[in-house]
Amino acid sequence: MAKFWDDFSRWLEDASRVLSKEAGDLTMKGKLKLEIFELKRKSQELFQELGEVFYGFFPLKGNEDFKNDLRIKQIVQKIKRIKNEITKKEQEYKKIGQKK
């Protein structure tokens, strides 16, 4: 009977470790999902701002030299940084829970 309880105790410890790791993985995945969502929302806001700046060039100014506009360059750089960060976080998300 003692062997049964020893085996059961070991099984319970192993199960607890697995459940703890899984809970940690789920927590990390949830956090990353939220961060990715926030980055995508920020990216959408920047695209909207970029569209407003572009719109301002045409009907109001009659100036199509937007390639040298500092504000447009800054917005595009922010969008690129956010897209890179989203890609990194999505790769990190995929790695969580994978066996090595």
C-alpha positions in Angstrom: 0.0 0.0 0.0 2.9 2.3 0.7 4.1 1.9 -2.9 0.7 3.0 -4.2 0.9 6.2 -2.1 4.5 6.9 -3.2 3.5 6.5 -6.8 0.4 8.6 -6.4 2.4 11.3 -4.6 4.9 11.4 -7.5 2.1 11.5 -10.1 0.5 14.3 -8.2 3.7 16.3 -8.1 4.3 15.8 -11.8 0.7 16.8 -12.6 1.1 19.9 -10.5 4.3 20.9 -12.3 2.7 20.4 -15.7 -0.4 22.4 -14.7 1.7 25.2 -13.3 3.8 25.4 -16.5 0.6 25.4 -18.6 -1.0 28.1 -16.5 2.2 30.2 -16.9 2.2 29.6 -20.6 -1.4 30.7 -20.9 -0.7 33.8 -18.8 2.2 34.7 -21.1 0.1 34.1 -24.2 -2.7 36.2 -22.9 -0.3 39.0 -22.1 1.3 38.9 -25.6 -2.1 38.8 -27.3 -3.1 41.9 -25.5 0.2 43.6 -26.4 -0.2 42.6 -30.0 -3.8 44.0 -30.0 -2.6 47.3 -28.6 0.1 47.6 -31.1 -2.3 46.9 -34.0 -4.7 49.5 -32.6 -1.8 52.0 -32.4 -0.9 51.1 -36.0 -4.4 51.8 -37.2 -4.3 55.2 -35.4 -1.1 56.0 -37.2 -2.5 55.0 -40.6 -5.5 57.2 -39.9 -3.2 60.1 -39.0 -1.1 59.5 -42.1 -4.2 59.5 -44.3 -5.2 62.9 -42.8 -1.8 64.3 -43.5 -1.9 63.0 -47.1 -5.4 64.4 -47.6 -4.2 67.8 -46.4 -1.6 67.9 -49.2 -3.9 67.7 -52.1 -7.1 69.7 -52.0 -5.9 72.4 -49.7 -2.3 73.1 -50.6 -2.2 71.8 -54.1 1.3 70.6 -53.2 2.2 67.0 -54.1 5.7 67.2 -52.6 4.8 65.0 -49.7 7.9 62.7 -50.0 10.0 65.3 -48.2 7.5 66.1 -45.5 9.0 65.5 -42.0 5.6 64.6 -40.4 4.9 61.9 -43.0 8.4 60.4 -42.6 8.0 60.3 -38.8 4.6 58.6 -39.0 5.9 56.0 -41.5 8.9 55.3 -39.3 6.5 54.8 -36.3 4.4 52.4 -38.3 7.5 50.4 -39.4 8.7 50.1 -35.8 5.2 49.0 -34.6 5.0 46.4 -37.4 8.4 45.0 -36.5 7.4 44.8 -32.8 4.2 43.0 -33.8 6.1 40.5 -35.8 8.5 39.8 -32.9 5.7 39.4 -30.4 3.8 37.1 -32.8 6.9 34.9 -33.1 7.4 34.9 -29.3 3.7 33.9 -29.0 4.2 31.0 -31.3 7.2 29.8 -29.3 5.4 29.6 -26.0 4.6 26.1 -24.9 6.6 24.5 -27.7 8.8 21.6 -26.6 12.5 22.2 -27.1 
